Structure formats: C-alpha cells, structure tokens
Amino acid sequence: MSTEFHCVEDVLENYRSAVYEKNAVQFLSSYASDVHIYDCWGNWEYIGLDQWKQMIQEWFKGLDEEDIRLKVDFDDRVIEENSNLAFVHLQTAS
C-alpha cells in the first residue's frame, strides 16, 4: 500500500492532506506493510499495516462523529535528507 515519495516534504504533505480529508487509504500510503508503530492512545503498539489501518479508521470515524476536521501544520521544522535517509525535527528556540 505504500506510495513512492521523492522527498520528506511529499510525506508531510500526504499526512497533512490525509488527516484533513480523513482519508485512511491516503494516510496509510506512507507506511510499509511491516510497519511497527508505538502510540500513546489505546493500544501502545501496532504491528503491521492491518492493525495500524484499524486504528486509523477508528480515529477518523471518531473525528467524523464529533464533526471535527483537523488541520496539521509542520511549522519550524528542519528537514535533513539524502537519497537513503531522512530526519525531520522541530527547530528549538535558542
């Protein structure tokens, strides 16, 4: 289910758009089938895309039921990437 992204900004835009639209298929396209997620809500761990998909669908369903639309911004981010690896972190104030 993963989509080919060419840079970190593509992944961030996919996340931002998918959350705003509550589009689970689009959201999950950023993840490999063997994803291993550690989360802080409900279950602490999701192993594999099927488990993660179930959680995302429940999250988006809950947002729909409460008529909530989330807007995600990645302000003050620092992106460091090359052809093999990428890091994203928030810039901290000095």
C-alpha angles and dihedrals in degrees: 000000000000119000124219111252122189100203141005091261088063091055092048092049091049090052093046093049096042093051093047091049093038087230108161095185092054092043093051093048088083093062133079118234091249095051117152112202128189110199136177099221127076105325113031094212137037119189116196133001095278093062092043091048091055091052093047092049090051091048093051091044090054091050090051093049091052092042092238124154116190124211113201121203126184099202122169092017125157116208122197116179145153132174093285108032142022136192129192123190138156118259109242124218115252 
